[in-house]
Amino acid sequence: MAEAQFPRETDPEGAFVRQDSAFREWVTADGSSGFPAESGRYHLYVSLACPWASRAVIYRKLKGLEEAISMTVVDPVRDDRGWRFMAEEPDPINGFEFLEQAYLLTDPDFEGRVTVPVLWDLETNRAVNNESSEIIRMLNSEFDEFAGNSELDLYPEALREEIDRLNDRIYPEINNGVYRCGFATTQGAYEEAFIELFEALDWIDGLLEESRYLTGSAITEADWRLFVTLIRFDPVYVGHFKCNQRRIADYPNLSGYVRDLYQHPGIRETVDFDQIKRHYYETHPQINPTGIVPMGPLLDLDSPPGREHLDGEG
């Protein structure tokens, strides 16, 4: 068996098994959780390279929460101590050098892998939550009093069952599926993840043949959760994680769908391909020991998506 990039998250069969998030408390509009939603009280630690963190960056942008929730972007290139703060963007709260210090301040016994995003409470000086799927739900609804775009609801009541059903397959087979391919240390574990990944992508491409977005004519949480993986697929996952049966550019519907979401107002500013490529290719020595970052591929993200005719269907 090959050496694992993350030994603690690799099972005996060589499959990558992602750790559970460590901090799972909630900010609520009514304060019933003990963490009331307030403008200026919370801070996001993110990486523009990480798809999980990019979910939070996108929600903060779309909901118009930039003034209510401050944000710090960490260095895209990690070392043995994990995510570090950059000299040009230092930690503004405690002057930490590494995000690990924030984890240990919250839980001195923490021993897992430090991940982003992290929602930090400035009043209690501790992490509230580091689970991206929960952070985006908080940003979607709990801060509406302070949101510049409070009418936007990416998890509407009428579509919640469908969104959850989509997430239940997209997360393990696509979002985490690319990592299960890339971090597998046996041929069998890799092939199992690979087959599931492309069966799921084929399924999504089929759904998008008759529907502009995953649940119809309006963008929802399910779309943004999928987008952060798809936008990284051709420049990173095809080569670095050996997800090379097809590119997103080769799919007739997924390719236009990605362009459609990328061209949505405010989104392209959240996508930094330089940081994305440097993170993956320079951070995983077991996969890319030379640390060389590829110059390609050329991406066509600005041509017309050609999906407007599907509005109202699906």
URHU-V245538 format. One record per residue. N is the residue number from 0. PSI is psi in radians with two decimals (* if undefined). BURIAL is 1 if it has 16 or more other C-alpha atoms within 10 Angstrom, else 0. D_LAST is the distance of its C-alpha to the last C-alpha in Angstrom with 1 decimal. Layout:
BEGIN
N,PSI,BURIAL,D_LAST
N,PSI,BURIAL,D_LAST
END
This chain:
BEGIN
0,2.38,0,45.1
1,2.79,0,44.4
2,2.30,0,45.0
3,2.52,1,42.0
4,-0.69,1,40.8
5,1.52,0,40.4
6,-0.65,0,42.8
7,-0.29,0,42.0
8,0.50,1,38.4
9,2.18,1,39.1
10,3.04,0,39.6
11,-0.37,0,42.4
12,0.07,0,40.1
13,0.21,1,39.3
14,2.51,1,35.7
15,2.20,1,34.6
16,1.79,1,34.1
17,2.40,0,33.1
18,2.71,0,35.3
19,2.60,0,34.1
20,2.52,0,34.1
21,-0.60,1,37.5
22,2.09,1,36.9
23,0.52,0,34.4
24,2.85,1,35.6
25,2.51,1,33.4
26,2.31,1,33.9
27,2.59,1,33.1
28,-0.63,1,33.1
29,-0.04,0,35.8
30,0.10,0,37.8
31,-0.35,0,37.9
32,-0.19,0,37.3
33,-0.17,0,40.5
34,1.51,1,38.6
35,2.49,1,37.8
36,2.13,1,35.4
37,2.53,1,37.8
38,2.28,1,37.7
39,-0.04,0,39.8
40,-0.47,1,40.2
41,2.66,1,37.7
42,2.46,1,37.5
43,2.26,1,35.0
44,2.16,1,36.4
45,2.92,1,33.9
46,2.35,1,33.9
47,-0.23,1,31.8
48,-0.54,1,32.1
49,2.24,1,30.5
50,-0.60,1,26.7
51,-0.78,1,27.2
52,-0.60,1,29.2
53,-0.50,1,26.9
54,-0.83,1,24.3
55,-0.68,1,26.9
56,-0.76,1,27.9
57,-0.80,1,24.4
58,-0.75,1,24.1
59,-0.71,1,27.7
60,-0.88,1,26.9
61,-0.61,1,23.7
62,-0.13,1,25.2
63,0.81,1,28.4
64,0.27,1,30.6
65,-0.62,1,33.0
66,-0.47,0,35.9
67,-0.55,1,35.4
68,1.98,1,35.0
69,2.92,1,37.1
70,2.48,1,36.3
71,2.32,1,38.3
72,2.21,1,37.1
73,2.93,1,39.1
74,2.31,1,40.5
75,-0.36,1,37.9
76,2.07,1,40.7
77,2.70,1,41.8
78,-2.79,0,45.1
79,-0.37,0,46.6
80,0.09,0,46.2
81,-2.61,1,42.5
82,2.29,1,41.0
83,2.77,1,43.6
84,2.52,1,43.8
85,2.62,1,44.6
86,-0.60,0,47.8
87,-0.16,0,45.9
88,1.23,0,43.6
89,2.87,1,45.7
90,2.07,1,44.8
91,-0.08,0,45.5
92,-1.00,0,46.0
93,0.02,0,48.5
94,0.46,0,49.3
95,2.60,0,48.0
96,-0.61,1,48.2
97,2.59,1,45.6
98,-0.43,1,42.6
99,-0.61,1,44.3
100,-0.59,1,46.8
101,-0.70,1,44.2
102,-0.80,1,43.1
103,-0.48,0,46.8
104,-0.64,0,47.6
105,-0.75,1,44.9
106,1.72,0,45.8
107,-0.31,0,49.1
108,0.08,0,48.5
109,2.32,0,45.2
110,0.09,0,45.4
111,-2.90,0,41.9
112,2.33,1,40.0
113,2.21,1,39.4
114,2.89,1,35.8
115,2.69,1,33.9
116,2.87,1,32.4
117,2.24,1,35.0
118,2.03,1,34.9
119,2.39,1,38.6
120,2.00,1,40.4
121,-0.47,0,43.3
122,-0.80,0,45.1
123,-0.12,0,45.6
124,0.98,0,45.4
125,2.84,1,43.2
126,2.35,1,39.8
127,-0.79,1,37.4
128,2.46,1,34.4
129,0.43,1,33.6
130,1.93,1,30.3
131,-0.64,1,27.5
132,-0.50,0,24.7
133,-0.65,1,26.9
134,-0.74,1,28.2
135,-0.52,1,24.8
136,-0.68,1,24.1
137,-0.80,1,27.5
138,-0.52,1,26.9
139,-0.60,1,23.6
140,-0.56,1,25.5
141,-0.36,1,29.2
142,0.33,1,30.4
143,-0.50,1,28.8
144,-0.45,0,32.3
145,0.07,1,33.0
146,2.41,1,29.7
147,-0.31,1,29.6
148,1.02,0,25.8
149,-0.37,1,25.9
150,-0.28,0,23.1
151,2.20,1,20.5
152,1.89,1,19.0
153,0.01,1,17.1
154,1.07,1,17.2
155,2.56,0,16.4
156,-0.76,0,17.7
157,-0.36,0,14.6
158,0.06,0,12.6
159,-0.73,0,15.7
160,-0.73,0,15.5
161,-0.72,0,12.1
162,-0.78,1,13.6
163,-0.68,0,16.8
164,-0.75,0,15.5
165,-0.83,1,14.0
166,-0.62,1,17.3
167,-0.41,0,19.3
168,-0.68,0,18.6
169,-0.71,1,18.1
170,-1.01,0,21.4
171,-0.55,1,23.8
172,-0.43,1,22.5
173,-1.12,1,21.5
174,-0.97,1,22.9
175,-0.30,1,26.0
176,-0.67,1,25.7
177,-0.62,1,27.0
178,-0.62,1,30.0
179,-0.56,1,30.6
180,-0.92,1,31.0
181,-0.61,1,33.1
182,0.08,1,35.4
183,2.50,1,35.9
184,0.09,1,39.7
185,2.70,1,39.7
186,-0.69,0,38.2
187,-0.77,0,36.7
188,-0.69,1,34.9
189,-0.82,1,33.5
190,-0.67,0,32.3
191,-0.80,0,30.6
192,-0.70,1,28.6
193,-0.82,1,28.0
194,-0.79,0,26.6
195,-0.71,1,24.2
196,-0.88,1,23.1
197,-0.44,1,22.2
198,-0.68,0,20.6
199,-0.71,1,18.3
200,-0.69,1,17.7
201,-0.72,0,17.0
202,-0.81,0,14.4
203,-0.72,1,12.6
204,-0.64,1,13.0
205,-0.73,0,11.4
206,-0.68,1,8.2
207,-0.05,1,8.4
208,-0.54,1,9.1
209,0.08,1,5.8
210,2.29,1,4.3
211,-0.75,1,7.5
212,3.12,1,8.1
213,-0.53,1,8.1
214,0.18,1,6.7
215,-2.40,1,4.7
216,-0.05,1,7.3
217,2.48,0,10.2
218,2.39,1,12.3
219,-3.14,1,13.5
220,-0.73,1,16.3
221,-0.66,1,14.5
222,-0.80,1,14.0
223,-0.59,1,17.6
224,-0.63,1,18.9
225,-0.69,1,17.5
226,-0.75,1,18.6
227,-0.46,1,22.2
228,-0.79,1,22.5
229,-0.65,1,20.8
230,-0.38,1,23.0
231,-0.13,1,26.0
232,-0.99,1,25.1
233,-0.74,1,26.7
234,-0.35,1,29.7
235,-1.02,1,30.6
236,-0.55,1,29.0
237,-0.87,1,29.3
238,-0.93,0,33.0
239,-0.69,1,34.2
240,0.15,1,32.3
241,0.60,1,32.4
242,1.17,1,28.6
243,0.42,0,29.3
244,-0.77,0,27.5
245,2.67,0,25.1
246,2.83,1,24.6
247,-0.60,1,21.3
248,-0.36,1,22.5
249,-0.21,0,22.4
250,2.24,0,18.7
251,-0.57,0,17.0
252,-0.72,1,13.7
253,-0.63,1,15.2
254,-0.80,1,18.0
255,-0.61,1,16.2
256,-0.76,1,14.0
257,-0.75,1,17.4
258,-0.70,1,19.0
259,-0.84,1,16.4
260,-0.70,1,17.1
261,-0.62,1,20.8
262,-0.03,1,21.1
263,2.42,0,19.8
264,2.22,0,23.0
265,-0.22,0,25.3
266,-0.74,0,23.7
267,-0.49,0,26.0
268,-0.31,0,29.0
269,-0.10,0,28.0
270,2.03,1,27.9
271,1.69,0,31.5
272,-0.53,0,31.6
273,-0.84,0,35.4
274,-0.67,1,35.3
275,-0.90,1,32.5
276,-0.70,1,34.5
277,-0.69,1,37.8
278,-0.96,1,36.7
279,-0.84,1,35.5
280,-0.39,1,38.2
281,-0.14,1,41.1
282,-0.26,1,40.3
283,1.39,1,40.0
284,-0.46,0,43.5
285,-0.44,0,42.9
286,-0.71,1,40.1
287,1.33,0,41.5
288,-0.42,0,45.2
289,-0.40,0,46.1
290,0.17,0,43.8
291,2.30,0,43.1
292,2.12,1,39.9
293,2.58,0,38.4
294,-0.52,0,38.2
295,-3.01,0,35.0
296,2.91,0,32.4
297,2.31,0,31.5
298,2.38,0,28.0
299,1.61,0,26.0
300,-0.08,1,24.0
301,-0.10,0,24.8
302,2.75,0,23.6
303,2.33,0,20.7
304,-0.55,1,17.3
305,0.61,0,16.1
306,0.02,1,12.4
307,-0.48,0,12.7
308,-0.22,0,11.6
309,-0.03,1,7.9
310,2.36,0,8.3
311,-0.09,0,6.9
312,3.04,0,3.8
313,*,0,0.0
END
